[in-house]
Amino acid sequence: MHRRILVSVLATGCLASLIVGFMVPKSFEMGRQSRREEDTTKPSEMLEAKQTRIDTTKTKPMTKADSIRFAKADSMMIMKDIEYYRTKVPGLIKELQDTSLDPDKRQDCAYYLGRSRDPRAVPPLINALHDKWPQVRQGAIQGLVIACHYLRNEELIIPHLKKTLKDSTIRVQLTTANALIALGDSVSPISTLVSIFKKELPSFREPLETWIKKEILRPDLPDSEQVRIAEYAKMNSPKRALNLLLKIRNEEVKDALIEATKSKDEWVSSEARKALQQIEE
C-alpha cells in the first residue's frame, strides 16, 4: 500500500498544490472559519510538506533525493488521512445527504469524504454536484478530485464536471474549471473561463443585490458584510479566471487573449496584454 501511494505521488508531483489552488477563498466562504478552511489556510501536514518543497527550491535546486523524501512524507500523510477519515465515511455520507443541516457543514462533509479516498464516497459526492447550495457543490467537486485521483478513476467524474461548468453560479464554474485542469482536461474549461474573464456573463451586468442572493447566499450575515463579500467576488472572479487561463497557456487561450485585447473594458484589454506577455516570456 505504501509503495503504491509513493509511486502515485511521484508520478503526479504537485497535485496537492493544484488542490490548494481551487480551494475556495475566505471571502467566498463569507468569513466562516470552518474545519475545512483551517486545513487550507493553515495547511495540513501534507500540504505543509509541499510548501516546504517550494520554499527549498527557492534557495537551491530540487534534487532527486529531495523529491523522494517529500514524496515519502506525502504518502505518509495520505495514509494518515485514509486511516482517520475512512472510519467516519458512513457518518459523513449521512450528514452530507441531510438537507436540514447547515450547508457549510455539509460542504465540510463533502471535502472530508474526498480525503477519505474511499470508493463509498464517490456516488454521494457525484449526487451532491446537484445540491441546492453552491458551497455544497463546491465541496463535492473538491472531494471528488481528491478521491478519484487516488482511486485512479478520474475518467468517472470528468463527464460530470463538464456539466458542472454550466452551473448557475460563477463560484462553482471556477471551482469546476480548476478541478478539470488538475485532472488533465485543459480544453473543456477554456470557453467558460474566457467568458468570466471578459465579464460576458449576465451576472456581471446584474446589480450587487443579485450577486448576494445568487452567489453569496448568507442571509445570516450583516448586510454590510454581505455587500463587502459580493463586491469582492464580483471584482475577483475575472482575475481568478485569467489565472486559470494562464495555467493552460495553449494556442486557444492565446487566441482568446488576443481577442480580449480589443475589449472596450479597459481592465480586460490591459490584463489580456499583460497575460500575453507572460505567455511569451
C-alpha positions in Angstrom: 0.0 0.0 0.0 2.8 2.4 0.9 4.6 1.6 -2.3 1.5 2.3 -4.4 0.9 5.7 -2.7 4.6 6.6 -3.1 4.5 5.8 -6.9 1.3 7.8 -7.3 2.7 10.8 -5.6 6.0 10.7 -7.5 4.0 10.4 -10.8 1.7 13.3 -10.2 4.1 15.7 -8.5 2.1 18.8 -7.4 -1.5 17.6 -7.2 -1.7 19.0 -3.7 -0.7 22.4 -4.8 -3.4 22.2 -7.5 -6.0 21.2 -4.9 -4.9 24.2 -2.9 -5.4 26.3 -6.0 -9.1 25.6 -6.2 -9.9 25.8 -2.5 -12.5 28.5 -2.1 -11.0 31.8 -0.9 -12.0 33.0 2.5 -14.2 35.7 1.0 -16.2 33.2 -0.9 -16.7 31.4 2.4 -18.1 34.6 4.0 -15.5 34.7 6.7 -16.5 31.4 8.2 -13.6 29.7 9.9 -14.7 26.1 9.1 -12.7 23.0 9.7 -12.0 22.8 6.0 -10.8 26.4 5.9 -8.4 25.6 8.7 -6.9 22.8 6.6 -6.3 25.2 3.7 -5.3 28.4 5.4 -3.2 26.6 7.9 -2.1 23.7 5.7 -2.3 20.1 6.8 1.0 18.3 7.2 0.8 17.0 3.6 0.3 20.5 2.2 3.0 21.8 4.5 5.4 19.3 3.1 4.6 20.6 -0.4 5.2 24.2 0.8 8.5 23.2 2.3 9.5 21.8 -1.0 8.5 25.1 -2.7 10.5 27.1 -0.2 13.5 24.8 -0.5 13.6 25.2 -4.3 13.8 29.0 -3.9 17.3 28.7 -2.4 18.7 25.6 -4.1 17.7 23.2 -7.0 15.5 20.3 -6.1 17.4 17.0 -6.1 16.1 13.5 -6.8 16.7 12.7 -3.1 14.6 15.7 -2.1 11.8 14.6 -4.4 11.8 11.1 -3.0 11.9 12.4 0.6 9.0 14.7 0.0 7.0 12.0 -1.8 7.5 9.7 1.2 6.3 12.4 3.5 3.2 13.0 1.3 2.5 9.3 1.2 2.6 9.1 5.0 0.2 12.0 5.3 -2.2 10.4 2.8 -2.1 7.2 4.8 -3.0 9.2 8.0 -5.9 10.8 6.1 -7.2 7.4 5.0 -6.8 5.8 8.4 -8.7 8.7 10.1 -11.4 9.6 7.6 -12.4 6.1 6.4 -13.7 5.3 9.8 -16.0 8.3 9.5 -17.4 7.7 6.0 -20.9 6.4 6.9 -21.5 9.3 9.2 -20.1 11.9 6.7 -22.3 10.5 4.0 -25.4 10.7 6.3 -24.6 14.3 7.2 -23.9 15.3 3.5 -27.3 14.0 2.5 -29.1 15.6 5.4 -30.5 18.8 3.8 -31.7 20.1 7.1 -28.1 20.7 8.2 -26.2 23.9 7.7 -24.9 23.9 4.1 -21.4 25.0 5.2 -21.3 21.9 7.5 -22.4 19.8 4.5 -19.6 21.3 2.4 -17.1 20.2 5.0 -18.5 16.7 4.9 -18.1 16.6 1.2 -14.5 17.7 1.4 -13.6 15.2 4.2 -15.3 12.4 2.3 -12.9 13.1 -0.5 -10.0 13.0 1.9 -11.1 9.5 3.0 -10.3 8.4 -0.6 -12.9 5.7 -0.1 -14.9 4.3 -3.1 -18.0 4.5 -1.0 -17.7 8.3 -1.0 -17.8 8.7 -4.8 -21.6 8.2 -5.5 -22.9 10.5 -2.8 -20.3 13.2 -3.9 -21.5 12.9 -7.5 -25.1 13.3 -6.3 -24.0 16.4 -4.3 -22.9 18.1 -7.6 -26.7 18.8 -8.0 -27.3 20.1 -4.5 -29.3 23.3 -3.9 -26.4 25.1 -2.2 -23.4 26.2 -4.2 -21.0 25.7 -1.3 -22.1 22.1 -1.1 -21.5 21.7 -4.8 -18.0 23.2 -4.4 -17.2 20.8 -1.6 -18.3 17.9 -3.7 -16.1 18.9 -6.6 -13.1 19.3 -4.3 -13.8 15.9 -2.6 -14.2 14.1 -5.9 -10.9 15.3 -7.3 -9.0 14.1 -4.2 -10.8 10.8 -4.0 -10.8 9.9 -7.7 -7.2 10.9 -8.2 -6.2 8.5 -5.5 -8.5 5.8 -6.8 -7.3 6.4 -10.4 -10.8 6.7 -11.8 -10.7 10.3 -12.9 -12.4 9.4 -16.1 -15.5 8.6 -14.0 -16.0 12.2 -12.8 -14.8 14.3 -15.8 -18.2 14.0 -17.7 -20.0 15.1 -14.5 -17.6 18.1 -14.1 -18.1 19.1 -17.7 -21.8 19.6 -16.9 -21.0 21.5 -13.7 -19.1 24.0 -15.9 -22.6 25.3 -16.7 -23.5 25.8 -13.1 -25.8 28.8 -12.3 -23.1 30.4 -10.2 -19.7 31.7 -11.2 -18.1 30.4 -8.0 -18.9 26.8 -8.9 -17.9 27.3 -12.5 -14.4 28.5 -11.4 -14.0 25.6 -8.9 -15.0 23.2 -11.7 -12.6 24.7 -14.2 -9.7 24.4 -11.8 -10.7 20.8 -11.0 -10.7 19.8 -14.6 -7.3 21.4 -15.2 -6.0 19.5 -12.2 -7.3 16.3 -13.7 -5.7 16.9 -17.0 -8.6 18.4 -19.0 -7.3 21.8 -20.1 -9.6 22.1 -23.1 -13.2 22.0 -21.7 -12.9 24.9 -19.2 -11.5 27.5 -21.7 -14.7 28.9 -23.1 -16.2 29.3 -19.6 -13.0 30.9 -18.2 -12.8 33.3 -21.2 -16.4 34.4 -20.6 -15.8 35.1 -17.0 -12.5 36.9 -17.6 -14.2 39.1 -20.3 -17.2 39.7 -18.0 -19.5 38.4 -20.7 -21.9 36.5 -18.3 -25.2 38.2 -17.4 -24.1 38.1 -13.7 -21.6 40.9 -14.4 -24.5 43.2 -15.6 -26.7 42.4 -12.6 -26.9 44.6 -9.5 -25.0 43.6 -6.4 -28.2 42.5 -4.7 -28.5 39.7 -7.3 -24.9 38.6 -6.5 -25.8 38.4 -2.8 -28.9 36.3 -3.5 -27.3 34.1 -6.2 -23.6 33.8 -5.3 -23.3 34.5 -1.6 -26.5 33.0 0.0 -25.6 34.0 3.6 -28.6 36.0 4.9 -27.3 35.3 8.5 -24.5 37.8 7.9 -25.0 41.6 8.4 -26.0 43.5 5.3 -22.7 45.3 5.2 -20.7 42.1 5.3 -22.8 40.6 2.5 -22.2 43.7 0.4 -18.4 43.5 1.0 -18.2 39.8 0.1 -20.3 40.3 -3.1 -18.1 43.2 -4.2 -15.0 41.2 -3.7 -16.5 38.2 -5.6 -17.7 40.3 -8.5 -14.3 42.0 -8.8 -12.1 38.9 -8.2 -13.8 36.4 -10.4 -12.4 37.7 -13.7 -8.9 37.7 -12.1 -9.3 34.1 -11.0 -10.5 33.1 -14.4 -7.4 34.7 -16.0 -5.1 33.0 -13.6 -6.6 29.6 -14.6 -6.2 30.5 -18.3 -2.6 31.2 -17.6 -2.2 27.7 -16.3 -3.4 26.3 -19.6 -1.4 28.6 -22.0 -2.3 26.8 -25.2 -3.0 28.3 -28.6 -6.7 28.5 -28.0 -6.0 30.6 -24.9 -3.6 32.8 -26.7 -6.2 33.5 -29.5 -8.8 34.3 -26.9 -6.5 36.7 -25.1 -5.6 38.4 -28.4 -9.3 38.9 -29.0 -9.7 40.2 -25.4 -7.2 43.0 -26.1 -9.9 44.6 -28.3 -12.3 44.7 -25.4 -14.0 48.0 -24.6 -13.4 47.2 -20.9 -10.1 48.8 -20.1 -9.3 46.4 -17.4 -9.9 43.3 -19.6 -7.9 44.7 -22.5 -5.0 45.7 -20.2 -4.9 42.4 -18.4 -5.1 40.4 -21.7 -2.0 42.2 -23.0 -0.1 41.5 -19.7 -1.1 37.8 -19.9 0.1 37.5 -23.5 3.5 39.0 -22.4 3.7 36.4 -19.6 3.0 33.6 -22.0 5.6 34.8 -24.5 8.3 35.1 -21.8 
